[in-house]
Amino acid sequence: MINIISSDRFLLHDTGYGHPERPERLSACIRGIQKIEVQDAFHWVEPRRATIEEVQLVHPQAHIQNVKNTAERGGFSLDPDTTVSPESYDVALQSTGAWLDGVDKVLDQKESSFVLSRPPGHHAEADHAMGFCLFSNCAIAARYAKYVKGVDKVAVLDWDVHHGNGTQHNLEADSNMAYASLHQWPFFPGTGAAHEKGEYDNVLNIPLNIGSGKDEYFTAFDKKIMPFLRAWEPELLIISAGFDASINDPIGSMQLLPGHFAEFTRSCLDVSPQLLLGLEGGYDLKDLADCTQAVTEVLIEGEDQ
């Protein structure tokens, strides 16, 4: 069984007219999954809200309170591209909760899980929001796995077109955490240089040139990503599954197709038999639907093996 963890409430995070991180993104992902023939392979999960204590695994109370206060005042832009609307605080707590539910499903039930939530999280720093992200969902999930579930070693793979600065910065000082990222370079947010290794040689950054596609990504996977993950031997592998490296994305400038993301997923299943994937970026609606479908079909294949 594959868990699809999502909620209609995620549509209530209102980023404003013309913003690329819009509710239609989530609807596109759902449509992609609904195209899959074997619908009985899915368990649709309505996620819980994360508790304040769980969010505090990464964020200080001051940041959490700032997001809450901003929402209660009717919303505001926390930076030039990160918007809070009246519903955003509660929705962001549920978005984080969805990732935590995914951790529980993978560890307790040994079932792969795909979190389709918004707002995304991998740019959120411990003390401030940025890059469309309010709370650092992936980093909170990783720390939840360690401090609440008792997992010894966690690895995160981030294939979003942007470097996950927040995830890296929130995990790199923890000897039990590993972070690997492939990302367009140079590009927002300006972090993710190859020399950034983490405090325990637990960070692998692979900056890729604009226009990179199948050959560059597959070479990086075969020669760097897979050896790094296998050597880490994670008990939990979390994937920050952004699809903005797809060929038609209006923000990224890479050349990946849905089948390439499917191959990434297949490689990850060789490292861990159950995966937790969570949506990050991806702004072309058709590509989002097609990539979500392709990745989910591989998860179903993994269940049959």
C-alpha positions as CSV (number, residue, x, y, z in Angstrom):
1,M,0.0,0.0,0.0
2,I,1.2,3.5,-0.9
3,N,0.1,6.3,1.4
4,I,-0.9,9.6,-0.4
5,I,-0.9,12.1,2.4
6,S,-2.8,15.3,1.4
7,S,-5.7,17.5,2.3
8,D,-8.0,20.0,0.6
9,R,-7.0,22.4,3.3
10,F,-3.7,22.9,1.6
11,L,-5.5,24.8,-1.1
12,L,-6.3,27.5,1.5
13,H,-2.8,28.9,1.6
14,D,-3.3,31.9,-0.5
15,T,-0.2,33.3,-2.1
16,G,-1.9,35.9,-4.2
17,Y,-2.6,36.5,-7.9
18,G,0.2,35.4,-10.2
19,H,2.3,33.7,-7.6
20,P,4.0,30.5,-8.9
21,E,3.4,28.6,-5.7
22,R,-0.3,28.4,-6.1
23,P,-3.1,26.0,-5.1
24,E,-3.4,24.6,-8.6
25,R,-0.1,22.9,-8.1
26,L,-1.5,20.6,-5.6
27,S,-4.6,19.9,-7.8
28,A,-2.3,19.0,-10.6
29,C,-0.4,16.4,-8.5
30,I,-3.7,14.8,-7.4
31,R,-4.8,14.6,-11.1
32,G,-1.5,12.8,-11.9
33,I,-2.1,10.2,-9.3
34,Q,-5.8,9.7,-10.3
35,K,-4.6,8.8,-13.8
36,I,-2.9,5.7,-12.4
37,E,-4.8,2.5,-13.2
38,V,-4.4,0.7,-9.9
39,Q,-6.2,3.1,-7.6
40,D,-6.6,0.3,-5.0
41,A,-2.8,0.6,-4.4
42,F,-3.3,3.9,-2.5
43,H,-4.3,4.8,1.0
44,W,-5.4,8.4,1.1
45,V,-4.5,10.0,4.4
46,E,-5.9,13.2,5.8
47,P,-2.9,14.6,7.8
48,R,-2.8,15.9,11.3
49,R,-1.5,19.3,12.4
50,A,2.0,19.3,13.8
51,T,2.2,20.4,17.4
52,I,4.2,23.5,18.4
53,E,6.7,21.2,20.2
54,E,7.3,19.3,17.0
55,V,7.8,22.4,15.0
56,Q,10.3,23.5,17.7
57,L,12.5,20.5,16.8
58,V,13.8,23.1,14.2
59,H,12.3,26.5,14.7
60,P,12.5,28.8,17.8
61,Q,9.2,30.0,19.3
62,A,9.8,33.5,17.9
63,H,9.7,32.4,14.3
64,I,6.6,30.2,14.9
65,Q,4.9,33.1,16.7
66,N,5.8,35.5,13.9
67,V,4.1,33.3,11.3
68,K,1.0,33.0,13.6
69,N,0.8,36.7,14.3
70,T,1.1,37.6,10.6
71,A,-1.7,35.2,9.7
72,E,-3.9,36.5,12.5
73,R,-3.4,40.1,11.3
74,G,-4.7,39.1,7.9
75,G,-1.5,38.1,6.2
76,F,1.6,39.8,4.8
77,S,4.7,39.1,2.7
78,L,7.5,37.9,5.0
79,D,10.0,38.5,2.1
80,P,9.5,39.5,-1.5
81,D,8.2,36.0,-2.5
82,T,7.0,34.4,0.7
83,T,3.4,35.2,1.5
84,V,1.3,34.5,4.6
85,S,-2.5,34.6,4.2
86,P,-5.1,34.3,7.1
87,E,-5.2,30.5,6.8
88,S,-1.5,30.0,6.2
89,Y,-0.4,29.3,9.8
90,D,-2.8,26.5,10.4
91,V,-2.2,25.1,6.9
92,A,1.6,25.2,7.4
93,L,1.2,23.3,10.6
94,Q,-0.8,20.7,8.8
95,S,1.7,20.6,6.0
96,T,4.5,19.8,8.5
97,G,2.1,17.3,10.1
98,A,1.7,15.5,6.8
99,W,5.5,14.9,6.6
100,L,5.4,13.6,10.2
101,D,2.6,11.3,9.4
102,G,4.7,10.1,6.5
103,V,7.6,9.3,8.9
104,D,5.2,7.2,11.0
105,K,3.8,5.3,8.0
106,V,7.3,4.4,6.7
107,L,8.7,3.4,10.0
108,D,5.7,1.8,11.7
109,Q,3.9,0.3,8.8
110,K,6.8,-0.2,6.4
111,E,4.8,1.6,3.6
112,S,6.2,4.2,1.2
113,S,4.4,7.5,1.5
114,F,4.1,10.6,-0.8
115,V,3.3,13.8,0.9
116,L,1.4,16.3,-1.4
117,S,1.3,19.4,0.7
118,R,1.9,23.1,0.6
119,P,3.5,25.4,1.6
120,P,6.8,23.7,0.8
121,G,9.6,23.8,3.2
122,H,13.2,23.3,2.1
123,H,14.2,27.0,2.0
124,A,12.9,27.9,5.5
125,E,15.7,28.7,7.8
126,A,15.4,28.0,11.5
127,D,14.7,31.7,12.3
128,H,13.0,32.9,9.2
129,A,10.8,32.0,6.3
130,M,12.0,32.4,2.7
131,G,11.6,31.1,-0.8
132,F,7.8,30.3,-0.6
133,C,8.5,28.2,2.6
134,L,7.3,28.9,6.2
135,F,8.4,25.8,8.2
136,S,11.2,23.5,7.3
137,N,9.0,20.4,6.8
138,C,11.8,18.0,5.7
139,A,14.2,18.9,8.5
140,I,11.5,18.7,11.1
141,A,10.6,15.2,9.8
142,A,14.2,14.1,9.9
143,R,14.6,15.3,13.5
144,Y,11.2,13.8,14.5
145,A,12.5,10.5,13.1
146,K,15.6,10.8,15.4
147,Y,14.3,12.3,18.6
148,V,10.7,10.9,18.7
149,K,10.9,7.7,16.7
150,G,14.5,6.7,17.8
151,V,16.0,6.3,14.3
152,D,19.7,6.4,14.3
153,K,20.6,7.5,10.8
154,V,18.5,9.6,8.4
155,A,19.3,10.7,4.9
156,V,17.7,13.4,2.8
157,L,17.9,13.6,-1.0
158,D,16.8,16.9,-2.5
159,W,16.3,16.8,-6.3
160,D,14.5,20.2,-6.5
161,V,16.1,22.5,-9.0
162,H,16.9,24.9,-6.1
163,H,19.3,24.0,-3.3
164,G,17.5,23.3,0.0
165,N,19.4,25.8,2.1
166,G,17.1,25.4,5.1
167,T,17.2,21.7,5.1
168,Q,21.0,21.6,4.9
169,H,21.5,24.3,7.5
170,N,19.1,22.7,9.9
171,L,20.7,19.2,9.7
172,E,24.4,19.6,8.8
173,A,25.6,19.9,12.4
174,D,23.9,16.6,13.4
175,S,26.2,13.5,13.0
176,N,23.1,11.3,12.5
177,M,21.8,13.3,9.5
178,A,23.0,13.3,5.9
179,Y,21.9,15.7,3.2
180,A,22.5,15.4,-0.6
181,S,21.3,17.8,-3.2
182,L,21.5,18.2,-7.0
183,H,20.6,21.7,-8.1
184,Q,20.9,24.3,-10.8
185,W,24.0,26.5,-10.3
186,P,24.2,29.5,-10.1
187,F,20.7,30.0,-8.9
188,F,18.5,31.0,-6.0
189,P,19.2,30.8,-3.0
190,G,23.0,31.0,-3.7
191,T,23.9,28.2,-1.4
192,G,24.9,24.6,-2.2
193,A,28.5,24.9,-3.4
194,A,30.4,21.7,-3.7
195,H,32.7,22.7,-0.9
196,E,29.9,22.7,1.6
197,K,30.4,19.3,3.3
198,G,28.7,19.6,6.7
199,E,30.3,19.3,10.1
200,Y,30.7,15.5,9.7
201,D,31.2,15.2,6.0
202,N,27.5,14.5,5.9
203,V,26.6,16.9,3.1
204,L,26.9,16.3,-0.6
205,N,26.1,19.2,-2.9
206,I,26.2,18.7,-6.7
207,P,25.8,22.0,-8.5
208,L,24.7,21.4,-12.1
209,N,25.0,23.8,-15.1
210,I,22.0,25.5,-16.6
211,G,20.5,23.2,-19.2
212,S,21.5,19.9,-17.6
213,G,19.4,16.9,-18.4
214,K,19.4,13.1,-18.4
215,D,23.1,12.6,-18.9
216,E,24.4,15.0,-16.2
217,Y,21.8,13.9,-13.7
218,F,22.3,10.2,-14.2
219,T,26.0,10.6,-14.1
220,A,25.7,12.4,-10.8
221,F,23.4,9.7,-9.4
222,D,25.6,6.8,-10.4
223,K,29.0,8.3,-9.4
224,K,28.1,10.4,-6.4
225,I,24.6,10.3,-5.0
226,M,24.1,6.5,-4.8
227,P,27.6,5.8,-3.3
228,F,27.0,8.6,-0.7
229,L,23.6,7.3,0.3
230,R,24.7,3.6,0.4
231,A,27.7,4.4,2.5
232,W,25.4,6.3,5.0
233,E,23.1,3.3,5.3
234,P,20.0,5.3,6.4
235,E,17.2,3.7,8.4
236,L,15.0,6.4,6.8
237,L,15.5,8.0,3.4
238,I,13.5,11.2,2.8
239,I,13.2,12.8,-0.6
240,S,12.5,16.5,-1.1
241,A,10.7,15.9,-4.4
242,G,10.7,19.1,-6.3
243,F,9.8,18.9,-10.0
244,D,11.0,22.3,-11.1
245,A,14.0,20.7,-12.9
246,S,11.4,19.4,-15.5
247,I,11.9,20.6,-19.0
248,N,8.8,22.9,-19.2
249,D,9.2,24.5,-15.7
250,P,8.9,28.3,-15.9
251,I,11.4,29.0,-13.1
252,G,14.1,26.3,-13.6
253,S,16.2,25.9,-16.7
254,M,16.9,22.1,-16.7
255,Q,15.8,19.4,-19.1
256,L,14.4,16.5,-17.1
257,L,11.4,14.4,-18.2
258,P,8.9,12.5,-16.0
259,G,10.6,9.2,-16.7
260,H,13.9,10.6,-15.4
261,F,12.3,11.3,-12.0
262,A,10.9,7.8,-12.1
263,E,14.5,6.5,-12.5
264,F,15.7,8.6,-9.6
265,T,13.0,7.0,-7.5
266,R,13.9,3.5,-8.7
267,S,17.5,4.1,-7.6
268,C,16.4,5.3,-4.2
269,L,14.4,2.1,-3.7
270,D,17.7,0.2,-4.0
271,V,18.9,2.1,-1.0
272,S,15.8,1.9,1.1
273,P,12.8,-0.4,0.4
274,Q,10.3,2.2,1.7
275,L,10.6,5.9,0.9
276,L,9.1,9.1,2.2
277,L,8.7,11.7,-0.5
278,G,7.4,15.2,0.0
279,L,6.5,17.8,-2.6
280,E,8.7,20.9,-2.8
281,G,8.9,22.9,-6.0
282,G,7.5,22.5,-9.6
283,Y,5.5,25.1,-11.3
284,D,4.4,23.8,-14.7
285,L,1.1,22.1,-14.0
286,K,1.2,19.5,-16.7
287,D,4.8,18.5,-15.8
288,L,3.8,18.4,-12.1
289,A,1.0,15.9,-12.9
290,D,3.1,13.8,-15.2
291,C,6.1,13.7,-12.8
292,T,3.9,12.9,-9.8
293,Q,2.3,10.1,-11.8
294,A,5.6,8.7,-12.9
295,V,7.2,8.7,-9.5
296,T,4.1,7.1,-7.8
297,E,4.0,4.3,-10.4
298,V,7.6,3.4,-9.4
299,L,6.5,3.3,-5.7
300,I,3.8,0.8,-6.7
301,E,6.4,-1.3,-8.5
302,G,8.6,-1.2,-5.4
303,E,5.7,-2.6,-3.3
304,D,5.4,-5.6,-5.7
305,Q,9.0,-6.6,-5.4
